[in-house]
């Protein structure tokens, strides 16, 4: 994966950025980043559903930490809905 980051995306895999890759069936993601001491790898497979993936015009997309959190939870991060909480129990 670090080689893909370097050769395909033309980015530095040791630069501290987080790189996320999706599996073909969209039920698996792998993330790689360098924490200053070594490369870290995180893998997550959804038991049900698929990861909502951004449309990619180029080779890479930048998303916020909040969007990444939604993505990893299987929530459509492009249009999250805020739920209203009742102000009192009646």
SULBEL-V430356 format. One record per residue. RES is the residue in one small letter. PSI is psi in degrees with one decimal (NA if undefined). Layout:
RES,PSI  RES,PSI
This chain:
x,-40.2  x,-35.3  x,-38.8  x,-43.4  x,-45.0  x,-46.5  x,-38.0  x,-48.8  x,-13.4  x,41.7  x,162.4  x,111.9  x,-13.0  x,7.8  x,-1.3  x,-3.1  x,157.6  x,127.7  x,127.0  x,132.0  x,145.1  x,145.1  x,166.3  x,-37.6  x,1.3  x,15.3  x,4.3  x,135.0  x,148.1  x,135.3  x,140.8  x,139.6  x,161.0  x,123.7  x,12.4  x,-21.4  x,-26.2  x,173.1  x,137.5  x,141.4  x,131.1  x,134.4  x,137.9  x,132.3  x,129.6  x,136.2  x,-36.1  x,147.3  x,-173.8  x,154.5  x,133.3  x,117.4  x,141.4  x,149.3  x,130.7  x,113.3  x,-38.8  x,-139.3  x,-18.6  x,161.5  x,143.8  x,129.0  x,161.5  x,168.9  x,-38.2  x,-43.1  x,-39.6  x,-40.6  x,-45.5  x,-47.7  x,-47.0  x,-19.8  x,-2.7  x,15.3  x,142.8  x,96.8  x,-15.2  x,-25.5  x,63.0  x,143.4  x,127.6  x,133.0  x,144.3  x,137.1  x,141.7  x,143.1  x,-22.1  x,155.0  x,127.2  x,NA
